[in-house]
Amino acid sequence: MAQVWFAPHAAGFGPLVARLVARDIPLSSPASADDSALVFRSAEEPKAALRYCRGLFRVVAESPDRLERGARSFEAAAASLAFQARGERGRGPSTFVLRAFGPDDPAPLPPDTRRALEAAIAGATGLRPDSAKPDREYRVQERASGRTYFLERASFEREAPTRPGELPRTTCRLLAELTDPGPDDVFLDPFCGYGGIALERALALPYRFVFAADTDQAKVDSVKGEMEGKAFARRRKTFFAKARDALDATAFEPGFVTAIATDPPWGLYEGGQGASEAESLLGLFMAEAARLLAPGGRLALLVARGASLDLAGRFALRESLDVLVSGKKARVFRLDRV
């Protein structure tokens, strides 16, 4: 029997996420998307196929009403939860947490509504509420459309906290996916920072070689350290991280690279470098990217919203997405070398 699933993702990437889900998961009905989540129906639990999403939830029930009124309507649905926990005490899940979200952020539920919903969940599952150390998560989630969902988390993975200037790994995966990965790719991130984009490409997507470069040696060392992990044991001979200036990639022959995904300095938000310097850097990098990429090569570029991009006849624009990165307005471009 097909199950309805709810998959939140980085805001603005909806068109790309919808394409990836259609590629990766047998769907029994088309997916529907809003700015930061995808709802779809599938008989199979997607599991690891959705590394580009921020978790995965089963849709237990839904309501056309907004958060407070929608939550009150979910008591009957909670009372009929199929999850069985009563026979698993001491060797399985025993606690749960109920969380509530508005379209973008956590939101409060009226105390009586929360108590009634928690009691219905506890009665159906045998679990007890414990927000400190929950084994299961249930969520009341309002969307921008005003529709509200009652959800049960299917995946408990959590993104690790990011360091200053570091992209969330799901965003890194989306940028890597935007280049249409193939097994013959020579992939480059010339502004790699802590290496998230290159590491995600090497971990989950096909390639021939992956190169990661940054002027900050400490960050490059961090990338090399992560490559020592067990997950990358078979990839170390094809992954190369080096301290290198993105504007001086003369170590590569013209046309050697087939795909680039990168996040150059924004300037508008980073201390010590202004918007005009960032614009100049971006222009110089575009010229270098044109030299590196073979005809038909793909470039995925994350820049501050409002940054100008001079294609100068060297690139064709294939896609543009307005996105949010750590709450900041950004734009993603997919360009093809002509």
N, C-alpha and C positions, 0 to 999 in steps of 0.2 A: 504494500500500500504506500502510495506517495506521501511524503511528509513535506510540510512547508518549513522553509529555513529562512533565518534572518542573519545577514552577514554585514556588520558595520565595516567601514573602510575609511581611508583618508579622504577628507572632504574634497570633492571636485573630480575624483577619479572614476565616477560612476560609469561613463561609457566604456572605459577600458576594463573595469572590473566585470561588467556585464559580458563583454566579449570573452574574457578569460574563463568565467564560469561556464559559459556555453561551450567553450573548448574542452574544459576539464571534467565536466560532470554531465552524466546523462539526465537531461531535463524532461519532465513530462509536461511542462508548460513554460512559456517564455518568462524570463525574469522581469521584474519591475524594479526600478531604481529611483532613489531620490538623491540628494546631494551627497549623502555620506553613508548610505546603506543599500543593500540589495536584498530583495525578497524573491525566493524562487521555490519551485516544487521539484522534489527529486525523491525517488525510492531509495537511493543510496545515501548514506551519511558521507559527506564530502571529506571529512578528516583533513589529512595533510595537504590535500589539493588546494586549500585556500590559505596558503601562507601569505598571500597578499591582502588578506582581510584581518581585521582586529577581532578575532574570535568568531565563533559560530554558535547560533542559538536555534533550538527548536521552537516553532511558533505553536504555543498551546492554545491560544485564543486571540481574537482581535476584535476591536470595537471601532466604530466610526467616530466615537467621542474623544475628547481631549483627556489629558492625564487623569484628573481626579474622578470624573464621571466614568471614564473607561475602566479605571482600577476597581471601582465599586461593582462593575458588571462581571468581574473575573472571579468572584468568589465561587460560583458554581463550577467554573472550569477548573479551578484549583482543587476543588473537592473530588474531581474525577481524574486526577493525575494517575497515570498508569505505572509510574515508577514505584517499585516495591523495595522498601528498605527495612521493614520490620524484622525480617529474618537475618539481617546482616550485622546486627549489633556486635561490636568488638572486632569485626574483620571487614568492615565496609563503611560507606558513608553514614554519618549519624547526625550531621548538622547542616543547616542551610542559612543563606542570607537572602533577603528580599531587598532589591535596590530599585530605585525609581529615577527615570531620566526624562527631561524635556527634550526638545529637538536637538539640543547641543550639549547640555550639561546636566549633572545630577540635580534632581528636583525633589522637594518634600511631598510626602503624602499626608493627608489628615491622619492623626493618630488612630482614630477609630477605624478608618479604612485599612490602614496598615495592619492593625491587630486582627481584624476580621480575615484579611487575606493570608496572614501568617498562620492563623489558626486553621484555615482550610487546607493550606499546604501541609502543615504538621499532621492533621488528621488523615490526609490521603497517603502520606509517604512514611509516617513514623519518624521523620526527622524533627529535630528541635532547632529553633532559631538561635544562631550564634554568629554575630557579625564579625567577631574577632578571628575565628578560625573555622570558616565554613567549608564543608565538603562539597556542597552544591550551591549553585546560584540561580535564583529566579529574578526576573527583571520585568518591570512595567515600563514600557518605552513608548513615549509619544514621538511622532514624526512631524516634520514641518507641515505636512498636509493636514494635520489635526488627528489623524488616525492613531490609535494606541494599540500596542501589542503586549500580550502576556507571554514571556519567553522563559525557556529553560536552557541554561548554558550547556552546550554539547562539548565544547573544548574549553579546557581550563588554562590554556597557555596564556601567559602574560608577556607583553613586550618588556624587555629590560629597560630601566631608566636610561635616558639618553644623556650624553655629556654635552657641554656647551658647544653649539654648532653642529651637533651630530643629528643626522636624519633618523627617524624611526625606521626599523628594519622593514616593516610592511611597505613604507613609501619607497625604500631602496629597491625592493622587489618589483614594485610597479614600474619604476623607472627602467630597470633592467628588462622587464617584459616589453616595454614600449618599443624596444629596438627590434622586435620580431626575431628572437634568438634562433640560431641555427648551429648545427654541429661543426661547421667549418669556420665559424666566426673567430676573428682576432679582435678581442674586446679590450677597450681602454677606458679607464676613468682617470683623467689627468689632474683632477682636483679631488682626490679620493678622501681626504680627511682621515677619519677612522676606518675607512674602507668598506662601509656598509653595502654600497651598490656593487662593487666588484666581488665582495664575499658572497652576496646573495646570488650573483650570476654564477659563480663557481660552484656554489652549494646545490643549486636547484635547477639550473638551465644548461643546455648543451653549449659547447664551445670547443675551439681548438687551443687557443691561448687566452689568458686573461692577464692584463697589465694594470697595475694600480700605481699612481704616482702622486706625490705631494711635496711641497717645499719644506714641510715640517717633519723633521727626522723622527721626532718622538711619535707622531701619528703613524708614520710608516712602520716604525718598530712595533706599534700596537697591532697593525695589520698582520705583520709577520708573526707576532705572538699568537694571534687567533688562528692563523694557518697551521699552527702546531697542534691544534685540537684534533681529536680522533675523527671528527666528521670530514676533515680535509685530507686524511691520510693518502688517498689515491689521487689527490689533485695538486700536490705540492710541486710536481715536476712540470706542471703547465700553468702555474700561477706565479707571477713575478711582481713584487712590490719594491719600489725604489724611490729615493728622494730625488725629485726631478722637477724642473720648472715647466709648467704646462705650455709656456710660450716658446720653449726650446726643446722640442721633441725630435731633434735631428738624429737621435739614435734609431729612429724608425724611418725606413725608406718611404718615399711618397707612395700613397695607395696601399700600404701594407695593412692598415687597420680597416676592418669592415663594419665595426659598430662602436659607438661611443655613447655612454650615458654618464652625465656628470652634473654637479651642483657647484658652479663657480661662486666665488664670494659675491654677496649681494650689495654690500656698501650701504644700502638704505638702512640696514639694521645692525650691521657689525661695527663695533667701535674701532676707531683708528683708520678707517678707510671710508671716504665719502662716496656719494652716489656717482659723481663725475668720474672718479678713479675706477669704480666698478664698471661703468659704461665703457670706458676706454679699454679696460682689461678684456671685457666681453668681445669687443670688436677685434682686438688682436687675436684672441683665442679662436674666433670664427675663421679667420684667415688660416691659422695653423691647422684647425680641424679640416678645412677644405684641402689642405696639402696631404694630411694623413689619410683621409678616407678615399677608398677606391670609388669609382663611379657606381652609383647604386648603394653606397654605404649609408648607414643610418645613424642619426644623431638624436638622442633624447636629452633635452636641456631644461634644467629647472632654474628659473630666474625670478627676481622680485617682480611683482606685478607693476607694470608701467615701464619696465626696462625696454629700451628700443633694440630692435634686432635688424641688422643690415644683412640681407641674404645675398646681395650683390650678384645675383645670377649664378651663385655657386650652389645654392640649396633650393629645394622645392619644399614648401610647407605642406605637410601631410595632415597634421592634427595640432590643435591648440586647446589646452584645458586650463581654466581658472581654478586653482586649488588653494588649500590652506595648509601651511606647514608650521606646526607649533603655534597656531593661532595667527600667523602672519600671511598676508595675501601674496600669492605667488602665481606664476604661470609656467606650464609645462609645454614645451614645443617638441614635436616629432618632425624632424627634417630629413630629407633624402638628398644625398650628393648627386648633382646632375653632371 
